[in-house]
Amino acid sequence: MFGVLDIVLLAGMAGFGIYWVYFRGSPKAQPPPNKGYTMQPTLIAPKANENSFITKMKASGKNIVVFYGSQTGTAEEFALRLVKEAARYGMKALYPADPEECEMEELSKLSEINNSLVIFCMATYGEGDPTDNASAFYEWLKTEEPDLTGVNYAVFGLGNKTYEHFNSMGKFFDKRLEELGATRVVEAGVGDDDGNMEEDFLTWKDSLWPAVLDFFGLEMNLQEISMRQYRLETPDVPPEKLFTGEIARLRAYQTQRPPFDAKNPFLAQVTAWRELHRGGERSCMHIELDIANSKLRYDAGDHVAVYPVNDPVLVNRFGELLSVDLDTPISLVNIDDQSTKKHPFPCPSTYRTALSHYLDITSNPRTHVLKELAEHTANFEEKQKLLMMASSSLEGKELYQQWVLQDNRSLLHILEDLSSCKPSLDLVCELLTRLQSRYYSISSSSKLHPESVHITAVLLKYTTPTGRINKGVATTWLASKKPEADQTTHQIPIFIRKSQFRLPARHQTPIIMIGPGTGVAPFRGFVQERLKVKREGKPVGDTVLFFGCRKKSEDFLYEEEFQESIDEGLLTLHTAFSREQPDKKVYVTHLLKDHGEYIWRILGEENGHLYVCGDARNMARDVHDIIIETCSKYGQMSSSEAQAFVKKLETQRRYSADVWS
């Protein structure tokens, strides 16, 4: 009665009917949620989230939360000081919060807490960028429109005036929060690391708390409380359970596992080490690190970060001055149970490990440290001196500026010079900030050296006004890593940081590179890469380098390599030797003015790229001004038009800077 086609059609209709009745309402498999700050609707009550700062504040009765965006640790240090000071004014603050570890979309719920306040200590990084730990929050706040009505806030921004985008993050957060309906309690603070960051912070902090008390209608009632954030424990653990320098994971250096990054650095073997200076008292090192089998990848212009180790002579002095066995196992535990930061550095470890690998023992201590030290100083005059420098008086600020900053005293130097100052070593470990990784512009090209990273670094060593010899932490340590035939190989913990300092995509695009001293480091990689392309028979655009040093015979870095590139028709090199002529100093900036017409042709007519690497405080500023003058003169522009033209070059990444101060 039914043909084959009829049977197929009836079966299909029956199958569809069964699906419609029984399966149409079944839940579908959901894709994994995207990581970020996007709010996702849900029909299931969420579990308690340990990243909920609102929940923690309500549970602990706290009404202030301090967030930090920090790359070097300074903003985090300031945030911790604000948390501690809040208690002196009768307020309760949540331990400094890392926005990367918090549910920042909860910010609008802060209005549910009576007399609540959020404080942001935000550093600006690179070319006006947020710090790594604040980048996701920054993007969310920039693109989303949360209603922050009823949220009270204050902002302190950290930056450096030698950079073009000075304090852009502090300015952004202060403005954006107001746009979203939040209420500013006090004018934003601005810290300048090129001046006196500590004084900038103190000045702002002195205006913060009176403004907060006035805003909430509270009485000034200063309380004397313990400022300790950690308690000391002496764990009884076997040696294999102690951290010995690892950044995050115990025994990470014994069992290396990729991916390698800031929290999981790769132990790179030193395969080559040579002195680049051919005379004089200074030293410049060329170091090659083996990254084979690490899966680390880099491009010319990227940075390599090195985790250094403090000078053991300085470390031992702490034990001698404070009469402590540095090999004692210790653990510093946060007294705030709500804090996500349980320890100031990886614990358990030993005093020696903490002072060697985790703590910055050579920088100038800030004023709050001096106040803590005063409590452990027996001599009256020495104690009053510390208290004076920790005060906000003009006389105290001037004394701190001279005795600590200009005389360049570290905490160790203070212990040496004030013999009655005897704090406990665990307090010293709490007061010291974290030892940070050091970044170096990679001086090689992965196209030529895919399995090695090259570093070019000047050994830092100088005499302070007190007659002490200060040495750079990282370069002194790197200087000790020269491979010797009869020694075991040296290894250095590293990771790669990507950069926007990039060669043009087209090899035919002309480039101008300006790099005096070790500023030439990334350009060595650029030249290597372009020479390889030229040797392959491909066309390469003009490749011009302006290099400067003191004397051709002493510190002309990579002279033979650059000469080889000149001989093969790739490189045009202009050199300035500042100490060659006793009656006349010649710098790179003089050469730029001499070649202004050519520079304009490359930038204004041939769509070329310009790169600057080196000192931000003087050289980079001078170069920027000269390029504007050049564009005005040879491009027949007014001064404002030339400034706009150079600004456009920067926006198009045709004018790139890799500078430091």
ROGULO-468934 format. One record per residue (C-alpha): residue in three letters; x, y, z. Coordinates in steps of 0.25 Angstrom, whole numbers, plus 5000, padded with zeros to 4 digits. Layout:
<nodes>
alaXYZ;...
</nodes>
This chain:
<nodes>
met500050005000;phe501250105003;gly502450124994;val503850144999;leu503750294999;asp502450295007;ile503050205018;val504250305019;leu503350425020;leu502450355031;ala503750315039;gly504250455038;met502950515043;ala502850415054;gly504350445059;phe504050595059;gly502750575067;ile503550495077;tyr504650605078;trp503550715079;val502850645091;tyr504050595099;phe505350665096;arg505050805091;gly505150865105;ser506450795109;pro507550885113;lys508650895103;ala510150885106;gln510651025109;pro512051075104;pro513051115115;pro512851255120;asn513751365115;lys514751415125;gly514651555128;tyr513651655135;thr512451625126;met511251595135;gln510551465131;pro509051445135;thr508851315143;leu507651235148;ile508451165159;ala508851235171;pro510351255171;lys511351195181;ala512051285190;asn513151345182;glu514451365190;asn514851475180;ser513651555185;phe514151675192;ile512751725196;thr512451595203;lys513851605211;met513551745215;lys512151715220;ala512651595227;ser513751665234;gly513051795236;lys514051875228;asn513652005220;ile514852035212;val515551965201;val516852005194;phe517151955180;tyr518551965174;gly519051955160;ser520551935162;gln521651885153;thr522851915162;gly522151895175;thr522152045179;ala520652065177;glu520351935185;glu521251985196;phe520452115197;ala519152045197;leu519651965209;arg520052085216;leu518652145214;val518052015220;lys518852025232;glu518652175234;ala517052155233;ala517052085246;arg517752205253;tyr516552285249;gly515552185254;met515252125241;lys515351985236;ala515951955222;leu516051825214;tyr517551785212;pro518051845199;ala517251785187;asp517851735174;pro516751765163;glu517251645156;glu516751555167;cys515451625170;glu514051625164;met514151775160;glu512751775154;glu512351775169;leu512851925170;ser511451975169;lys510951895181;leu511951975190;ser510852075192;glu510151965200;ile511151985211;asn510952105221;asn512052205220;ser512852125210;leu514052175202;val514852115190;ile516252175188;phe517052145176;cys518652155175;met518852145161;ala520252145154;thr520352175139;tyr521252085131;gly521952085118;glu521352185108;gly520152225117;asp519652085119;pro519052015131;thr519951925139;asp519851775136;asn518951745148;ala517951865145;ser517851845130;ala516551765130;phe515851855140;tyr516351975132;glu515751915119;trp514451875126;leu514252015132;lys514552085119;thr513552005111;glu512451975121;glu511452065127;pro511252025142;asp510452115150;leu511352155162;thr510352255168;gly510552255183;val512052205182;asn513052295189;tyr514452295183;ala515852355184;val517052335174;phe518552345175;gly519252335162;leu520752295161;gly521552335149;asn522852405144;lys522852535137;thr523952495128;tyr522952415120;glu521952475110;his520652415116;phe520952455131;asn520052395141;ser518952365130;met518452245138;gly518152325151;lys517452435142;phe516652335135;phe516152265147;asp515852395154;lys515052445142;arg514352315138;leu513852285152;glu513152425153;glu512552405139;leu511952275144;gly511252345156;ala512252325167;thr512552435177;arg513952485178;val514352505193;val515652575191;glu516452635179;ala517252525172;gly518752525176;val519852525166;gly521252455169;asp522452485161;asp523552385162;asp524452475154;gly524352575166;asn523952525180;met522852415180;glu522952405195;glu522652545198;asp521552555187;phe520852435194;leu521052495208;thr520452625204;trp519252565198;lys519052465209;asp519052585219;ser517852635212;leu517152505210;trp516752465224;pro516252605228;ala515452605216;val514852465218;leu514552495233;asp513852625228;phe513052555217;phe512552445226;gly512352545238;leu513252475247;glu514152535258;met515652535258;asn516052425268;leu517452375265;gln517752235271;glu519052175275;ile519052035269;ser520051925264;met520451955250;arg520851805248;gln520251735237;tyr520951595239;arg521251505250;leu522451425251;glu522451275251;thr523651175252;pro523151055245;asp523750915247;val523850865233;pro524850785225;pro525850865216;glu525050815203;lys523850895208;leu524551025209;phe524451125197;thr525951155192;gly525651265183;glu524451215174;ile523451325171;ala522151245173;arg522251095172;leu523051015182;arg524250945175;ala523851015162;tyr525351025159;gln525550875161;thr524450835152;gln524250935141;arg522850935134;pro522451025123;pro521751125121;phe522851215126;asp522451355131;ala522651455142;lys522151355152;asn522851235146;pro524151285141;phe525051195132;leu526451165137;ala527251205125;gln528751155124;val529751255122;thr530451215109;ala531351335106;trp531851455114;arg532851555109;glu533351695112;leu532951805102;his533751915107;arg535151915102;gly535752015112;gly535352115123;glu534852085137;arg533452045133;ser532951915129;cys531851865119;met531451725118;his530951645106;ile530151525111;glu529551405104;leu528451325110;asp528051185105;ile526451175103;ala526451045095;asn525350955099;ser524651065107;lys523651095097;leu523951245100;arg523751325087;tyr524251465085;asp524351575074;ala525451685072;gly524951795081;asp524451715092;his524951715107;val525551605115;ala525251605130;val526351555140;tyr526051525154;pro527351565161;val527951525175;asn528451625185;asp529951635189;pro530251525200;val531151625207;leu529951715209;val529051605213;asn530051555224;arg530151695230;phe528751685234;gly529051565242;glu530251625248;leu529551755252;leu528351695258;ser529051565264;val528151465256;asp528451335250;leu528051355235;asp527751205233;thr526551205243;pro525351155236;ile524251265236;ser522851285231;leu522151425232;val520651405233;asn519651515230;ile518851545243;asp517651585234;asp516851455231;gln516051525220;ser517351565212;thr517651485199;lys519151515201;lys519551415212;his520951445212;pro521851565208;phe522751475200;pro522751315198;cys522751245211;pro523251165218;ser524651205215;thr525851255223;tyr526351395226;arg527551375217;thr526651335205;ala525651455208;leu526751555208;ser527451495196;his526351465187;tyr525051535191;leu525351665198;asp525951805192;ile527051825202;thr527751945195;ser526652045192;asn526352165200;pro525352145211;arg524052225211;thr523652315223;his522652215229;val523852115231;leu524652215239;lys523452235248;glu523452085251;leu524952085253;ala524852195263;glu524052105272;his525252005273;thr526352115275;ala526852135289;asn527752255288;phe526852385289;glu527552465279;glu527552355268;lys526052325271;gln525652475270;lys526452485257;leu525652365251;leu524352425256;met524652565251;met524852505237;ala523552425238;ser522752555241;ser522052645231;ser522852765236;leu523652845226;glu524952825235;gly524652675235;lys524452665220;glu525752745217;leu526452645226;tyr525852525220;gln526252585206;gln527652605210;trp528052495220;val527252385213;leu527052415198;gln528252505194;asp529252425203;asn528652305197;arg528452225210;ser527752085210;leu527052025222;leu528351945224;his529152075224;ile528252135235;leu528452015244;glu529952035242;asp529952185245;leu528952185256;ser529552075265;ser528452075276;cys527352045265;lys527051895267;pro525751845261;ser525451705260;leu525851645247;asp524451595244;leu523951735245;val525051775235;cys524551675226;glu523151725227;leu523651875224;leu524451845212;thr523751835199;arg523851725189;leu525151715180;gln524651735166;ser525051675153;arg525951755144;tyr525651775129;tyr526651785118;ser526351815103;ile526751685096;ser527951715087;ser527751605077;ser526751555066;ser526051425068;lys526151415053;leu527651395054;his527651345069;pro526351265071;glu526951185083;ser527651295090;val527351435096;his528451535097;ile528651645108;thr529451775107;ala529651835121;val530551935128;leu531151895141;leu530551995151;lys531552045162;tyr531752175169;thr532152245182;thr531052315190;pro531252445198;thr531452355211;gly532652295204;arg532052155202;ile532152075189;asn530752045184;lys530551945173;gly529451915164;val528651785169;ala528451725155;thr529751765148;thr530651725160;trp529951585160;leu530051575145;ala531551605145;ser531751485154;lys531151395144;lys532251385134;pro532451235130;glu533751175135;ala534351045129;asp534450985143;gln533151025149;thr531750975148;thr530851055138;his530151175142;gln528651195141;ile527751315142;pro526251325144;ile525551395132;phe524351425125;ile523951505112;arg523151625112;lys522551665099;ser522751805093;gln522151895083;phe523551935079;arg523451865065;leu524151875052;pro523151905040;ala522451795034;arg523051825020;his524551815019;gln524551925009;thr524152025019;pro525252115023;ile525652125037;ile526452225046;met526952175059;ile527452265070;gly528152195082;pro529352245089;gly530052155099;thr529352025103;gly528152095096;val528752025083;ala528351885089;pro526951865082;phe527551925069;arg528651815069;gly527451725067;phe526851805057;val528051815048;gln528251665050;glu526851635045;arg527051725033;leu528351675029;lys527851535029;val526751585019;lys527751655010;arg528551525010;glu527351455005;gly527351544993;lys526051624997;pro526051774996;val526251855009;gly525951995011;asp526952105017;thr527452055030;val528052175038;leu528652175052;phe529052295060;phe530052235071;gly530752315082;cys531752275093;arg532952345100;lys534152295092;lys534252205079;ser535452125085;glu534752095098;asp533252085098;phe532752075083;leu531851955085;tyr531751845074;glu532651925065;glu533151805057;glu531751755055;phe531251885050;gln532451905041;glu532051775035;ser530651825032;ile531251945026;asp532151865017;glu530951785012;gly530251915008;leu529151905018;leu529452005029;thr529752155029;leu530452185043;his530552325049;thr531452335061;ala531652435072;phe532852425082;ser532652515093;arg534052505100;glu534852495087;gln535152645086;pro535552715099;asp534952855095;lys533652805088;lys532652695093;val531852635081;tyr530552565084;val529552495076;thr528652615076;his529652695069;leu529652585058;leu528152595057;lys528152745054;asp529252725044;his528452625036;gly527052685038;glu526752695023;tyr526952545021;ile526152515034;trp524952595028;arg525052525015;ile524952385022;leu523852425031;gly523052525023;glu523252475008;glu523552325009;asn522652285021;gly523852235029;his523952195043;leu524752255055;tyr525252185067;val525852245080;cys526452165091;gly527152205104;asp527052315114;ala525652375116;arg526052495125;asn526952565115;met527252495102;ala525852455098;arg525252585101;asp526352655093;val526152565081;his524652585082;asp524852735081;ile525852725070;ile524952645062;ile523852745063;glu524752855059;thr525252775047;cys523852745042;ser523552895044;lys524752945036;tyr524852845025;gly523352815024;gln522952955024;met522052945036;ser521653035047;ser522152995061;ser520752945065;glu520652875051;ala521952805053;gln521552755067;ala520252705062;phe521052625051;val521952565061;lys520752525069;lys520152455057;leu521452385055;glu521352335069;thr519952295068;gln520252215055;arg521452155062;arg522452215053;tyr523152285064;ser523452185075;ala524152205088;asp524752095098;val525252185109;trp525552185124;ser525952285134;
</nodes>
